[in-house]
Amino acid sequence: MSVEQLREAVSARKALLGSRSVLRAVRMGSVKSVIIATNCPAPVAADIQKYAKMAGITVEQFDGTGKQLGTLCGKPFSIAVAAIRG
């Protein structure tokens, strides 16, 4: 997933931000792609990767911190996990 695709999804309100809402959506299978920041807590990342693998959802590692992911999404706060709805 490219940076532009993520920005478009955020502006079109097709992105989920935050570990709790992303994990809930992954469990339901309602997302097509998940992006995890490099400094995401290990238990959170492991849970998301486990459920995403069971649901066949792609998981990508963002090459940056949660603060950088938040800035990329146009938010003034850190984001550990983001997802694109299907």
N, C-alpha and C positions, 0 to 999 in steps of 0.2 A: 504494500500500500504506500502510495506516495504522500508527501506532505500536502500537496494540493487536494488530493482526495479527502484527506482528513479535514482540511479547512472547509471544503465544500459541504461535507457531511455535518459539520458543526453549524455552519450558517444555514443549512437547510433543515436543521433540527432533527437530523437522522443519526446523531451521535449520542451515546450515553457516556457520562463522565463519572468516575468514582468507582471504587472497588465493590461496594455493596450492590449498587444498581447493576453494574456489569456482571457480577457473579450471579445475581438473580436472573438476569436475561440469558446468560450462558446456560444455566440449569434448565430454563424453559426452551432453549434453542431458538430464540428470537433475534439473534445477531449473526452476522456473517463473518465478521473479523474482529479480533481483539488486539489492542496495542498495549504493551506493558513497558513502563519506564524502567530504566536500569536500577534505580534505587527503590523499587517497589518491595515491600516487606516479603521475605521468602515464603512464609506460610500463605499469604494472599496469592502470590504468583503461582505457587504449587496447586492450590485449590482451583484457580481459574484454568490452569493448564490441564488439570485432571478432567474437569467437567467439559472443557472445550474438546479434548481428545475424544471423549465418549460421544459428543454431539457432532463431531466432524467439523468443528469451527476452526478456522485458521488463527493462530496466535503469532504475533510478530513482536520482536524485541525492539523497542524504540531506542535509538542510539543517543540517549540523553537522559537527564534527570527528570523527575516529576515537575520541577519548576519550569524546565524548558518545554515539557509537553503542555503544561498549563499555558505558557506564553504562546505556543503554537496554536492552541485552541482559542486564543483570545481571552483567556481568563486570568485574573490577577492572583491566582493561587496555584498551588502545586496539585498535579493530577497524577496519581500512580498508575491508573488504568483507564483506558478509553475503549469504546466499542462502536462499531458501525452496524446499525440495524439493517436487516435483510429485506 
